[in-house]
Amino acid sequence: MKRVVIGMSGGVDSSVAAYLLKEKGYEVIGLFMKNWHDDSVVISRECPWLEDSNDALIVAQKLDIPFQTIDLSKAYKERIVDYMFNEYARGRTPNPDVLCNREIKFDIFLKTALKLGADYVATGHYCRKAETQNADGSMTYHLLAGKDRNKDQSYFLCQLNQEQLSRALFPIGELQKSEVRQIAREQDLITADKKDSQGLCFVGKVRLPEFLQQKLQPKPGKIIELATDAPVYEKSWVMEGVVDTEPTNLQEMSAAYAYTPAMGKEVGTHPGAHYFTIGQRKGLNVGGTPKPLFVIATDTEENIVYTGQGVDHPGLYRAALFIDQSEVHWLREDLKLAAGESASFQVRIRYRQPLEQATLFQEKEGLYIVFDRPQKSIAKGQFAAWYQEEELFGSGVIA
């Protein structure tokens, strides 16, 4: 009998995943990961870890499977929280959930499971795994989108490698969310109608400004507004919603706009540029503009937030992005591009964003992604993930 250790979060998805594994004849062990101790910045009613742990325990008892809690808070702080602080301090926009899967669930948690004699680890992600046997007898593992496209979570697993994927099981990947809840009700699981958690991976919904202020102190600065016809936009690769898909200058096309305060006008003040990200609308506290103000850039060195009016402001859009070679990751290493090669993929730069057609250009210094249509709110620190049809092929951190 194959042994599976499943990460039980106290939610309906992992609860049903554990039930399905047992139904398939696996020996199932439930583990709850405690990754956070500081409740002062967590909106407790949204995702209290103690309640989640108790719910996971009740489900495990109902399913008659062994259950224990493991404390990974030290590693979580070092690998996820400190990374978040460092990225925000540099004016970047990290995705801690992607890192949590790479660094916690499919590294430390996986190693813990293997020490317990597990053959696999399982999670409640809405995604699927397939495998192909190669001519030499080796296996290639494929990460596929979940059947429920509204809940597809393959993006969060974009940094996994073949070894990690070989050990992974995703029991609910073939199901719709409504089917998962129905199974939970039929099995009388306490989590059947529990609201989905939001916020940081295994931390909960946090007040981000308060969370960041643990290390990043407030630092008042200027808010500068740029007009849509500012000279900086005169040489733009984004014209009439179409991008040159055979560019002659990849570096120039993928570069972010370079702003100075003299290009615009001061319209307000902010508590710290490191608290803001590109595309943000809330929190600026600047009124009286004909159209809403959006953040189009932040300068954490000079502590300036640059803004523009309206969702159609040219500063919100980019034609291309760049990923440094050290950050280029191929889940399907057998298909990775060599220097000088290019290929067409569908790309997303954030969870739930519709896939966008793009061309990947692999150069010595890194990977350039040129979109067929200009993309809104491309921010440094985000993960870009590329797909073909249902399969995720690779990802990287936007430079």
N, C-alpha and C positions, 0 to 999 in steps of 0.2 A: 504494500500500500504506500503510495506516494504521500509525503508529508508536505503540507503547505502552511506557512506562517502568514497570516493576513493582518495588515494594519487596520485596526478597528478604531474609527474616529468618533464613534458614538452617533453617526448619522445613518440615514436609511440606506445609502448606497453600499457602504462597507458591510452593513448588517445583512443585506440581501446577498452580497457577494459571498459572505461566509456561509450562508444557508445553501447557496447553489453549489459551492465547493463540497460541502458535506454530502449533498444529494448525489453528487457525481462519484462519491466513494473515496474522496481524499481524507487523510487524517489531518484535521484542521486545528491549528493553534491560533488564538487571537491575542494580539499584542496592541496595547494602547501606548502611544508615544506622548510623553509629557515633555514639551519643548520650551515651556515658558513659565516663569514664576511670578513675574511682575504684573499684577492685575490692575495697577493704578492707571494704565493707559488703555486698558481693554474695556470696551463697552459691555459690561458683564452680562447684561440681559441678552445680548446678542449671541454670545458664544462662550459661556463659562466652562473652563476645562474640567472642573470637578463634576459638573452635571454630565458632560459628554463622557467622561470616564465611567461614571455610574451607569449611564445608558448602555455603553459598550459591554460592561460587566453583566447587566441584566440580559442582554441579547445573547451573550456567550453562555450564560446559564440556561436560557431557554433552548439554545441549540445543543446544549450538553457538550461544549468544547472547552478545553483548558484556556485560561485567560490570565494575563499578567500585564502590569504596567511597567514600562521602562522609562527612565529619566534620561533624556538626551539633551537637556537644556544647556549644558556646557558647550557641547559641539554645535548646537543650534545658534547660540550666541556668537561663537567664533566664526562659523561658516556662513551664517545667514544674516543675523542682525548687524554684526560689525561690517559686513559687506554692504548692507543697505546704507548705513551711516556714511561709509566712505564714498559710495556712489552719489548720494544726495549732496554731500559736501563738495563734490566736484561738478555739481550741476547736471548730473546724469539721472536717468530714470530706470532704476533696477526693477527686475521682476523676481521677487523672492520666492514665488511659488515654483518657478522653473528650477531655481537653485535648490530649493527644498527637496525636490524629487531627485536631483542629481547627487546632492551632498548628504542628504539624510535618509530618505526612503530607500534609495537604490544604492546606497553605499554603507553607512553605519547600520541601518536597519537590516539591509540584506546580509551583511556580515554576521549580525546577531542571529538572524534566522538560520544561517548556515551552521553556526555553532550549536544550534538546537537540533541539528540533523535534518533541516528542511531541504527538500528538493527544489521548492519554488517559494517565492513571495507573491502575495496577491494584494491588490488594492481595489478600491471602488471607482476607479477611473472609467469614464465613458470613452473607451478606445478598444482596439482589437489587435491581436497579434497573429501573424501567419508565419509559416516557415517553408523553406524550399531546400531540398537536398541537392547539393552540387555533385558534379561528376566525380570529384575526388572523395565523396562521402561526407564532406563537411556540410554544415547547415548555414543558411542565410535566414535571418529573422527579419520580419517586416512589421513595422508599426503602422497600423491603419486607423483611420478615423472611426469614431463610434457610430453605430447605426443611427442613433439619435443625433442628428446634425445640429440641433439646437443646444445640445449638451456636450458635443464632441470636445474632449479634453486632451487630444493628442498633442496639441501645442505645448502643454505643460510638461510633456515628456520628451521634448525636442532635443535634450542634451544627453539622453541615454546612449549607451554603446551596445554593441552586439552581445557582449558577455552579460550585461545587465538585463537586456531584453530576453536573453535565453532563459533566464531564471524567473521571468515575470509572468503572471497570469492576471487577466482582466475579465472576471466572470460576468460582468453586466454589460460588456461592450456591444453585445448583440441586441440589447433591449432598449426600449424607449423608457424615459423617466416614469411615465404613467404606469408602465408594466412593472417597474421596480417597486413602486408604491403599492400596486395591487398585490404583488407577491408578499410584501411585508404585512399587508392587512390580512391576507389569507393565512399567514403563519402567526398572526397575532404578535408581531414584534412591536416593542414599545416605540420604536423609531419610525413607524409607518407614516405618520403624518407630521413628523418633525420638520421644521423649517430648515432649508439648506443653509449651511454656515457660509459666511462671507468674511473676507479679510485675509490676513496673513495665514499661510499654511500652518495649521495646528497651533495657531495663537488666537485667532479670532478677529473680529472687527475692531480695529484700533482707531483712535483719534490720531491721524498721522502727524499733525503739527505737534501735539503733546508727545507723541512717540519720538519724533525727531529731536525735540527739545531736550531729551535726556542727554544728548551729546552735542547737538548743534544749537548754539545759543542764538537768540534773536539778534538781528543786526540790521537796523533800519536803513533803507536805501531808496533810490529813485525808481519810479515807474515811468518809462519813456514810451510814448505812442508814435508809431510810424504810419504815415499815410500810405494808401495803396499805390500811389504813383511815385513813391520815393525813388530817387536815382539808383539805389542799390538793386532795384528790381528790373532795371532796363535790360540787362543782359541775363535773361532768365531762360532756363531750359524748359520751363513750363509755359506753353503758349496755347491758348484755346483748348486746354484739356488734353493735349496730345504731346507725347514725348518722343524724341528721336530715339528709335530702338537700335540704331547702329551708330553710337556716338563716336566722335573722334577724340574727345577729351574726357575720359572717365573720371579723372581726379577732380576736374573743375565741376563736372555735372553733379558729383556726389557730395561736394563740399557744402556745408551749411553757410547761410548768409553771414557775412561779417558786419556787425553793427557797431556804431559809435553813438554816444548821446547826441552829438551834433546833427545826426540824421533825422531826429524827431523832436518832440516837445515833451516836457515833463508834465504829467497829469496827476501824479499822486506819489504816495510812498508805500513801501511794503516792509514787513518785519524781517525779511531775509530772503535773498534770491534762492538759497538752497531749499526753501520750502515749496518752490514752484516748479512746474514742468510744462513743456510745450503742449499747447492745446487746452490748457487749463482755463476755465472761465470763472469759477467760484473763488472767492477769497481775495480778489483784487480790491474790492471796496472803492471802486471809482465809478461814479454815476454821471448822468447828464450827457452820455454819448448817444448819437442817433442809433447806432448798432452796438450790440454787446462787445466788450473788450475781451480778447483772447491773448494768452501768453504766446508769443512767437519765438522767443529766445530768452535765455537767462545767462548772465555773466557773473559767476560766483566770485571771480577775482576782483572785479570792480563793484560787485554787489548791485547790479542793475537788472531789472526785469523789463524786457522789451515787449510791447503789446501792439495789437492792431485791431481795428473794428471789423466785425462780421466774419461769418464762417467762410466767406469767399476771399478773405485777405490773402494776397500772394505769399506773405511770410509764413503762412500755415502749411504751405505745400512744397514738396520736394519731388524731383524727378527720379532720384537715385539715392543709394546709400552705399556705405563702404564698411566692410568687416575686415579688421586686421588679420593677417594670416595666422597669428597665434590664437585667434578666437574662432577660426573656421572649424566647424565640427560636422563630420559626415556620419550619420547613423548607418548609411549604406556605403561603407568605404570602398566597396567593389565598383561603385559608380562615380566616385569623386572626380572632379575635373582636374586636369593637369594645367600647368601654367600655359596660357595662350589659348585655352579652350573656352568655349561658351556653350550654353544650353538653355532651353526654355523650360521654366517651371512656373507653378503657382506659388505665391508667397503671401504670408501674413506677418504683421509686425506686432500684433497684440491678440490676446485671447478673444475669440468670437468675431474677429474681423473677417469679413468675406475674403476668400482667396482671390488674389489679384495676379493677373498675368504679368510675367516679368522675364527678363533675360539675365542670366548669371554669367559674368565674365571673370574667369579666374586669371589673375595676374600674380607675378612673383610676390608682390607686397601684400596681397590679400584678395578678397572677393568683392567685386562690384555688382550690385543688383540694380538694374535699370527697369523701371516699371513702364508698362504700356500707357498707363494713366497716372497722372501726378497723385501722390499719396499725402494725406493729411496727417500732421502731427508726428512726423518721424523724429524720435528723440534718442540721443545717445544713451547707451546702457540697456535699451530694449533688446529683446531677442527677435531676430528675423528667422522664420522657419520656412523651408521650401518643400513643396509637395509635387507629386504627379498623380492626378486622380485622387485616390483615397490614401495613398502612401506618403508618409513623411520621410524625406531623404536626408535632411540635414538642417543645421541652424548655426547661428553665430550672433555675437554681441555687436550691436551697431556702434561704430566708432564715432 
